[in-house]
């Protein structure tokens, strides 16, 4: 969820920068067609650029150019900031609330879009249509007419189409039709279903629709006669009924439309104003797209590829322990291992699950599964339980001391304990006298993690509300162990694949 919020913030920032350039350089200039397509491009580019990720490769040269140094700083900052978003997030239990709220508002916006389309459809069905070559003139008493939608011009019966005013209004709507302005509106309104969260999009939408009017005014008003335009606007200024997809002739602000019609075009700096948008878009691409593969979320550098088996305890007919509220250990342990897999951004680590659904898996099958996958590590995840409801905290188990796998597993258990102790109080790494079958029979480093007691209210709240944080810390413990293994700190022989 945090990644989605981060993406939405980048979309908003990207659109704000591009719209700022429009306000400073392009607004109220005579190149209306360029401005039309520029604003459409802002909508599309703002969604696309934040999705692009370009890995910055090391520069192979004696001296590093200044431009590459700048790109490297940007790439490092992007990667580090994204790593901070993933690794250091609060993990408050918003994962369902925010998507639900976003979806509800998007649904409301979608309803508005559908209502507008349906109202246009009913106007077409219920009113007589005069077919004129490649367009349709719909005769209606609807408020706000005349207006156009694709090949349909909705004409008010009380307005004489043969009069001077009527002819000028018809010419205006014909420009909207021939320029396919309705296609712009249809695209933008659908994009607003998901882009409603961005205030810049609302300003862009309003400005684009006004540019449509500038284009229609300049092409339909004879000799750019501002007096005639004022007369037309006053003639059309009866109560309006706005439809988001149509182009009503009476479209405010009036003053800007009249001013734009009177303005004399100057081409002295026009080309420069337009062409400068290209380097600005390139700079945005650089600022948002460059990544350093050795920074941020993938900052744990590993030379070899590793397979780690995550074993969710219990399952199926064996639900394990239960909380007072009926929560099952088998469900919670499965959710944790699935979160670990989802959070993994390290291409050098591949996770395999001994079970990926609520099913019973025999102990022998869990160990055999790790052997079949040629795994390097085995991490079993359970939730603790006790009749004494005051017992709480973290417990990590290693194989019995007399097993060959014990010395291989102790470093992993110690690192995992250190990674999780800021969430749960903990004691030393433990072993069981009778042993733990899936650990003792393993030939690779193997541990069992109990992050809290399902029978303790405080621990249960942490497990539920900070599920992703627990998973992230287990993942970080695994990565740290593998790094130390490669560095020779953890005295475990490297397995060849």
C-alpha positions as CSV (number, residue, x, y, z in Angstrom):
1,X,0.0,0.0,0.0
2,X,2.8,2.4,0.9
3,X,4.3,1.8,-2.6
4,X,1.0,2.8,-4.2
5,X,0.9,6.0,-2.1
6,X,4.5,6.8,-3.1
7,X,3.6,6.3,-6.8
8,X,0.6,8.6,-6.4
9,X,2.8,11.3,-4.9
10,X,5.2,11.0,-7.8
11,X,2.3,11.3,-10.3
12,X,1.2,14.5,-8.5
13,X,4.7,16.0,-8.4
14,X,5.4,15.2,-12.0
15,X,2.1,16.7,-13.2
16,X,2.7,19.8,-11.0
17,X,6.1,20.5,-12.5
18,X,4.8,20.1,-16.1
19,X,1.7,22.2,-15.3
20,X,4.0,24.9,-13.7
21,X,5.9,25.1,-17.0
22,X,2.6,25.6,-18.8
23,X,1.5,28.4,-16.5
24,X,4.9,30.2,-16.7
25,X,5.5,29.9,-20.5
26,X,2.6,28.6,-22.5
27,X,-0.6,29.9,-20.9
28,X,-2.6,32.4,-23.0
29,X,-0.4,32.1,-26.0
30,X,-1.7,31.8,-29.5
31,X,-0.5,28.3,-30.2
32,X,-3.7,26.7,-29.0
33,X,-3.2,23.4,-30.8
34,X,0.2,22.9,-29.3
35,X,-1.2,23.7,-25.8
36,X,-4.0,21.2,-26.4
37,X,-1.7,18.3,-27.1
38,X,0.8,19.5,-24.4
39,X,-1.9,19.3,-21.7
40,X,-3.1,15.9,-22.9
41,X,0.6,14.7,-22.8
42,X,0.9,16.0,-19.2
43,X,-1.9,13.7,-18.2
44,X,-0.3,10.7,-19.9
45,X,3.3,11.4,-19.0
46,X,2.5,12.0,-15.3
47,X,1.2,8.4,-15.1
48,X,4.0,6.9,-17.1
49,X,7.3,8.5,-16.0
50,X,7.0,7.4,-12.3
51,X,6.7,3.8,-13.5
52,X,9.9,3.9,-15.5
53,X,13.0,2.5,-13.8
54,X,16.4,2.8,-15.5
55,X,19.4,1.1,-13.8
56,X,22.4,3.3,-13.9
57,X,25.4,1.2,-14.9
58,X,28.9,2.0,-13.6
59,X,30.9,4.4,-15.8
60,X,33.8,2.7,-17.4
61,X,36.3,5.5,-17.8
62,X,39.3,7.2,-16.2
63,X,37.4,10.3,-15.3
64,X,33.7,10.4,-14.6
65,X,31.8,13.2,-16.4
66,X,29.9,15.7,-14.3
67,X,26.6,14.7,-15.9
68,X,27.1,11.1,-14.9
69,X,28.0,12.1,-11.4
70,X,24.7,14.1,-11.2
71,X,22.8,11.1,-12.5
72,X,24.5,8.8,-10.0
73,X,23.5,11.1,-7.1
74,X,19.9,11.2,-8.4
75,X,19.9,7.4,-8.8
76,X,21.3,6.8,-5.3
77,X,18.7,9.1,-3.8
78,X,15.8,7.5,-5.6
79,X,16.9,4.0,-4.6
80,X,17.6,5.0,-1.0
81,X,14.3,6.8,-0.6
82,X,12.3,3.9,-2.0
83,X,14.2,1.6,0.2
84,X,13.2,3.8,3.2
85,X,9.6,3.7,2.1
86,X,9.6,-0.1,2.1
87,X,11.9,-0.9,5.0
88,X,11.1,1.8,7.5
89,X,7.4,2.3,7.0
90,X,5.1,2.3,10.1
91,X,3.0,-0.6,8.9
92,X,0.0,0.8,10.6
93,X,-3.0,-1.3,9.6
94,X,-4.2,0.9,6.8
95,X,-3.8,-1.8,4.1
96,X,-7.6,-2.2,3.7
97,X,-8.9,1.2,4.8
98,X,-7.0,3.3,2.2
99,X,-7.7,1.1,-0.9
100,X,-11.3,0.9,0.2
101,X,-11.6,4.7,0.4
102,X,-9.8,5.2,-2.9
103,X,-12.0,2.7,-4.6
104,X,-15.2,4.2,-3.2
105,X,-14.3,7.7,-4.4
106,X,-13.3,6.4,-7.8
107,X,-16.6,4.6,-8.0
108,X,-18.4,7.9,-7.3
109,X,-16.5,9.6,-10.0
110,X,-17.2,6.7,-12.4
111,X,-21.0,7.0,-11.6
112,X,-20.8,10.7,-12.7
113,X,-19.1,9.7,-15.9
114,X,-21.7,7.0,-16.6
115,X,-24.6,9.4,-15.8
116,X,-23.3,11.9,-18.3
117,X,-23.0,9.3,-21.0
118,X,-26.5,7.9,-20.3
119,X,-28.0,11.4,-20.4
120,X,-26.5,12.0,-23.8
121,X,-27.8,8.6,-25.0
122,X,-31.3,9.5,-23.9
123,X,-31.2,12.9,-25.5
124,X,-30.3,11.2,-28.8
125,X,-33.1,8.5,-28.4
126,X,-35.9,10.9,-27.3
127,X,-35.4,13.8,-29.8
128,X,-35.7,14.2,-33.5
129,X,-32.4,14.1,-35.5
130,X,-31.6,16.0,-38.7
131,X,-28.8,14.2,-40.5
132,X,-26.5,16.7,-42.3
133,X,-23.7,14.9,-44.2
134,X,-21.3,13.5,-41.6
135,X,-23.0,15.0,-38.5
136,X,-26.4,14.7,-36.7
137,X,-28.3,17.8,-35.5
138,X,-30.4,16.8,-32.4
139,X,-33.3,19.2,-31.9
140,X,-34.0,19.5,-28.2
141,X,-35.2,21.8,-25.4
142,X,-32.4,20.7,-23.1
143,X,-30.8,23.5,-21.1
144,X,-27.3,24.5,-22.1
145,X,-27.8,23.8,-25.8
146,X,-26.3,24.3,-28.3
147,X,-23.4,21.9,-27.5
148,X,-21.7,19.0,-29.3
149,X,-20.6,15.5,-28.6
150,X,-18.6,13.7,-31.3
151,X,-20.8,13.7,-34.4
152,X,-23.9,15.0,-32.5
153,X,-24.8,18.7,-32.2
154,X,-27.6,19.3,-29.7
155,X,-29.5,22.3,-30.9
156,X,-32.1,24.3,-29.0
157,X,-35.4,24.5,-30.8
158,X,-35.8,28.1,-29.8
159,X,-32.6,29.1,-31.6
160,X,-33.0,29.8,-35.3
161,X,-30.2,28.0,-37.1
162,X,-30.6,30.2,-40.2
163,X,-30.1,33.4,-38.3
164,X,-26.7,35.2,-38.1
165,X,-26.3,34.2,-34.5
166,X,-27.4,30.7,-35.2
167,X,-25.0,30.3,-38.1
168,X,-22.0,31.5,-36.0
169,X,-22.9,29.1,-33.1
170,X,-23.3,26.2,-35.5
171,X,-19.8,27.1,-37.0
172,X,-18.4,27.1,-33.5
173,X,-19.8,23.6,-32.7
174,X,-18.6,22.3,-36.1
175,X,-15.0,23.2,-35.0
176,X,-15.4,21.0,-31.9
177,X,-16.7,18.2,-34.1
178,X,-14.0,18.4,-36.7
179,X,-11.2,18.8,-34.1
180,X,-12.5,15.8,-32.2
181,X,-12.5,17.6,-28.9
182,X,-15.0,15.1,-27.5
183,X,-12.3,12.4,-27.7
184,X,-10.2,14.6,-25.4
185,X,-13.0,14.9,-23.0
186,X,-13.8,11.2,-23.0
187,X,-10.1,10.3,-22.3
188,X,-9.7,12.9,-19.5
189,X,-12.9,12.0,-17.7
190,X,-12.0,8.3,-17.7
191,X,-8.5,9.2,-16.4
192,X,-10.1,11.2,-13.6
193,X,-11.8,8.1,-12.3
194,X,-8.4,7.0,-11.0
195,X,-6.7,10.5,-11.0
196,X,-9.2,12.3,-8.9
197,X,-6.7,12.4,-6.0
198,X,-4.4,14.8,-7.9
199,X,-5.5,18.4,-7.6
200,X,-3.3,19.3,-10.6
201,X,-5.4,17.1,-12.8
202,X,-8.5,19.2,-12.0
203,X,-6.7,22.4,-13.1
204,X,-5.4,20.7,-16.2
205,X,-8.8,19.5,-17.1
206,X,-10.4,22.9,-16.7
207,X,-7.6,24.5,-18.8
208,X,-7.8,22.0,-21.6
209,X,-11.5,22.5,-22.0
210,X,-11.0,26.3,-22.2
211,X,-8.4,25.7,-24.9
212,X,-11.0,23.8,-26.8
213,X,-13.1,27.0,-26.7
214,X,-10.1,29.1,-27.8
215,X,-9.6,26.9,-30.9
216,X,-13.3,26.9,-31.7
217,X,-13.5,30.7,-31.3
218,X,-10.5,31.4,-33.4
219,X,-11.7,29.2,-36.3
220,X,-15.4,30.2,-36.3
221,X,-15.5,33.9,-35.5
222,X,-15.1,35.9,-38.7
223,X,-12.1,38.3,-38.7
224,X,-11.6,37.5,-35.0
225,X,-14.4,39.9,-34.2
226,X,-14.5,40.1,-30.4
227,X,-17.7,42.1,-30.5
228,X,-19.4,39.3,-32.4
229,X,-18.1,36.8,-29.8
230,X,-19.5,38.9,-27.0
231,X,-22.8,39.0,-28.7
232,X,-22.8,35.3,-29.2
233,X,-21.9,34.7,-25.5
234,X,-24.7,36.9,-24.4
235,X,-27.2,35.2,-26.7
236,X,-26.2,31.9,-25.2
237,X,-26.3,33.0,-21.6
238,X,-29.5,31.4,-20.4
239,X,-29.6,28.8,-17.6
240,X,-27.1,26.1,-18.2
241,X,-27.2,22.4,-17.7
242,X,-23.6,21.2,-17.7
243,X,-22.6,17.8,-19.0
244,X,-19.0,16.8,-18.6
245,X,-18.8,15.4,-22.1
246,X,-20.4,18.2,-24.1
247,X,-19.1,21.6,-25.4
248,X,-21.7,24.2,-24.4
249,X,-21.2,27.4,-26.3
250,X,-21.5,29.5,-23.2
251,X,-18.3,28.5,-21.5
252,X,-16.7,30.7,-18.9
253,X,-14.5,32.6,-18.3
254,X,-15.8,35.0,-20.9
255,X,-13.0,37.6,-20.4
256,X,-10.2,35.2,-21.4
257,X,-12.1,34.1,-24.5
258,X,-12.5,37.6,-25.7
259,X,-9.0,38.6,-24.8
260,X,-7.5,35.6,-26.6
261,X,-9.5,36.4,-29.7
262,X,-8.2,40.0,-29.8
263,X,-4.6,39.0,-29.0
264,X,-2.1,39.3,-31.9
265,X,0.0,36.3,-32.5
266,X,3.8,36.7,-32.1
267,X,6.1,34.0,-33.5
268,X,9.3,35.6,-32.3
269,X,9.6,33.4,-29.2
270,X,6.8,31.0,-30.0
271,X,9.0,28.1,-31.3
272,X,11.4,28.5,-28.3
273,X,8.6,28.4,-25.8
274,X,7.3,25.1,-27.2
275,X,10.6,23.3,-27.9
276,X,11.9,23.9,-24.3
277,X,9.2,21.4,-23.1
278,X,11.3,18.5,-24.4
279,X,14.4,19.0,-22.2
280,X,12.0,19.6,-19.3
281,X,10.4,16.2,-19.9
282,X,13.9,14.6,-20.2
283,X,14.9,16.1,-16.9
284,X,11.8,14.7,-15.2
285,X,12.5,11.3,-16.7
286,X,16.0,11.4,-15.2
287,X,14.9,12.6,-11.8
288,X,12.1,9.9,-11.5
289,X,13.5,7.0,-13.5
290,X,17.2,6.5,-12.6
291,X,18.0,3.8,-10.0
292,X,21.1,2.4,-8.6
293,X,20.7,-1.4,-8.4
294,X,23.1,-1.5,-5.4
295,X,21.1,1.0,-3.3
296,X,17.8,1.2,-1.6
297,X,15.5,-1.8,-1.6
298,X,18.2,-4.0,-3.3
299,X,21.0,-2.5,-1.1
300,X,21.9,-6.0,0.2
301,X,24.4,-7.0,-2.4
302,X,24.9,-10.8,-2.8
303,X,27.3,-12.5,-5.2
304,X,25.5,-15.8,-5.4
305,X,21.9,-16.9,-5.8
306,X,20.1,-18.5,-2.9
307,X,17.0,-20.6,-2.3
308,X,15.3,-20.1,1.1
309,X,12.4,-22.4,2.1
310,X,9.8,-20.7,4.3
311,X,7.8,-23.2,6.3
312,X,4.4,-22.0,7.6
313,X,3.6,-24.1,10.7
314,X,0.6,-26.4,10.9
315,X,-2.2,-26.1,8.3
316,X,-5.3,-27.9,7.1
317,X,-6.6,-30.4,9.8
318,X,-3.9,-29.1,12.1
319,X,-4.7,-25.5,12.9
320,X,-2.2,-25.2,15.7
321,X,-2.9,-22.8,18.6
322,X,-5.9,-20.5,18.7
323,X,-6.4,-17.1,20.3
324,X,-9.4,-16.2,22.5
325,X,-11.0,-14.6,19.4
326,X,-10.6,-17.7,17.3
327,X,-7.5,-16.7,15.3
328,X,-5.7,-19.8,14.0
329,X,-1.9,-20.2,14.2
330,X,-1.9,-21.9,10.8
331,X,-3.5,-18.9,9.1
332,X,-1.2,-16.3,10.8
333,X,2.0,-18.2,10.1
334,X,1.0,-18.6,6.4
335,X,0.2,-14.9,6.1
336,X,3.6,-14.0,7.5
337,X,5.6,-16.1,5.0
338,X,3.5,-14.8,2.2
339,X,4.3,-11.2,3.3
340,X,8.0,-12.1,3.3
341,X,7.8,-13.3,-0.3
342,X,5.9,-10.2,-1.3
343,X,8.4,-7.8,0.3
344,X,11.5,-9.4,-1.2
345,X,13.1,-7.2,-3.8
346,X,16.5,-9.0,-3.9
347,X,16.9,-10.8,-7.2
348,X,19.6,-13.1,-5.6
349,X,17.1,-14.6,-3.2
350,X,14.3,-17.0,-4.3
351,X,11.7,-18.1,-1.7
352,X,9.9,-21.4,-1.8
353,X,6.9,-22.1,0.5
354,X,6.5,-25.6,2.0
355,X,2.7,-24.8,1.8
356,X,1.0,-21.9,0.1
357,X,-2.5,-22.6,1.2
358,X,-4.4,-24.0,4.2
359,X,-3.4,-27.6,3.9
360,X,-1.8,-30.3,6.1
361,X,1.8,-31.1,5.2
362,X,3.7,-33.9,7.0
363,X,6.9,-33.0,8.8
364,X,8.9,-35.4,6.6
365,X,7.5,-33.8,3.5
366,X,8.6,-30.3,4.7
367,X,12.2,-31.4,5.0
368,X,12.1,-33.4,1.7
369,X,10.7,-30.3,0.0
370,X,13.7,-28.3,1.1
371,X,16.0,-31.0,-0.3
372,X,14.1,-31.1,-3.6
373,X,14.5,-27.3,-4.0
374,X,18.2,-27.6,-3.2
375,X,17.6,-24.9,-0.5
376,X,20.3,-23.0,1.3
377,X,18.2,-22.1,4.4
378,X,15.1,-23.4,6.1
379,X,13.1,-20.9,8.2
380,X,10.0,-22.3,9.9
381,X,7.4,-19.7,11.2
382,X,5.0,-20.5,14.0
383,X,3.1,-18.5,16.6
384,X,3.6,-19.4,20.2
385,X,0.9,-20.3,22.8
386,X,0.7,-20.9,26.5
387,X,-2.1,-21.5,29.1
388,X,-0.4,-18.7,31.0
389,X,-1.7,-15.7,29.2
390,X,0.9,-13.4,30.6
391,X,3.7,-15.1,28.7
392,X,4.8,-13.0,25.8
393,X,7.8,-12.2,23.6
394,X,10.0,-13.7,20.9
395,X,11.3,-17.3,20.9
396,X,13.7,-18.6,18.3
397,X,14.7,-22.3,18.2
398,X,17.7,-24.0,16.7
399,X,18.3,-27.7,16.2
400,X,19.5,-29.9,19.1
401,X,23.2,-29.4,20.0
402,X,24.2,-32.9,19.1
403,X,23.0,-32.6,15.5
404,X,25.4,-31.7,12.6
405,X,23.2,-28.8,11.6
406,X,23.4,-27.1,15.0
407,X,26.6,-25.1,14.5
408,X,25.4,-24.0,11.0
409,X,22.1,-22.7,12.4
410,X,23.2,-20.8,15.5
411,X,24.5,-17.7,13.5
412,X,21.2,-17.5,11.6
413,X,19.2,-17.8,14.9
414,X,21.3,-15.1,16.5
415,X,20.9,-12.7,13.6
416,X,17.1,-13.3,13.5
417,X,16.8,-12.7,17.2
418,X,18.7,-9.4,16.9
419,X,16.4,-8.3,13.9
420,X,13.2,-8.9,15.8
421,X,14.0,-7.8,19.4
422,X,12.8,-4.2,18.9
423,X,9.3,-5.6,18.4
424,X,9.3,-8.4,21.0
425,X,11.2,-9.0,24.2
426,X,13.3,-12.1,23.8
427,X,15.6,-14.5,25.6
428,X,18.6,-16.4,24.3
429,X,18.2,-18.8,21.3
430,X,16.7,-22.0,22.5
431,X,16.8,-25.7,21.8
432,X,14.4,-28.4,22.9
433,X,15.7,-31.5,24.7
434,X,13.3,-33.7,22.7
435,X,14.3,-31.8,19.5
436,X,12.3,-30.3,16.7
437,X,12.0,-32.8,13.8
438,X,12.0,-30.3,10.8
439,X,15.1,-28.7,12.3
440,X,17.0,-31.7,13.5
441,X,16.6,-33.6,10.2
442,X,17.7,-30.7,8.1
443,X,21.1,-30.6,6.4
444,X,21.1,-26.8,5.9
445,X,20.9,-23.9,8.4
446,X,17.4,-24.2,10.0
447,X,15.6,-22.3,12.6
448,X,12.1,-21.9,14.0
449,X,10.7,-18.4,14.7
450,X,7.9,-17.7,17.2
451,X,7.2,-14.0,16.9
452,X,4.9,-13.6,19.9
453,X,2.2,-15.5,21.7
454,X,-1.2,-15.9,20.2
455,X,-2.6,-16.3,23.7
456,X,-1.2,-12.9,24.9
457,X,-3.4,-9.8,23.9
458,X,-0.4,-7.5,23.5
459,X,1.5,-9.9,21.3
460,X,-1.6,-10.8,19.3
461,X,-2.2,-7.0,18.5
462,X,1.4,-6.7,17.3
463,X,1.1,-9.8,15.1
464,X,-2.1,-8.5,13.5
465,X,-1.3,-4.8,13.2
466,X,2.4,-5.1,12.3
467,X,2.4,-8.2,10.2
468,X,4.3,-6.5,7.4
469,X,6.9,-5.1,9.8
470,X,7.5,-8.6,11.3
471,X,7.8,-10.0,7.8
472,X,10.3,-7.3,6.8
473,X,12.5,-7.9,9.8
474,X,12.5,-11.7,9.2
475,X,13.5,-10.9,5.6
476,X,16.2,-8.5,6.7
477,X,17.6,-11.1,9.1
478,X,17.8,-13.7,6.2
479,X,19.6,-11.1,4.0
480,X,22.0,-10.2,6.7
481,X,22.9,-13.8,7.4
482,X,23.5,-14.5,3.7
483,X,25.8,-11.4,3.4
484,X,27.8,-12.5,6.5
485,X,28.0,-16.0,5.0
486,X,29.6,-14.7,1.8
487,X,31.9,-12.5,3.9
488,X,33.0,-15.5,5.9
489,X,31.6,-14.0,9.2
490,X,29.0,-16.8,9.5
491,X,31.0,-20.1,9.5
492,X,28.8,-22.0,7.1
493,X,30.1,-23.7,4.0
494,X,28.8,-22.3,0.7
495,X,26.7,-24.8,-1.3
496,X,27.2,-25.0,-5.0
497,X,24.2,-24.9,-7.3
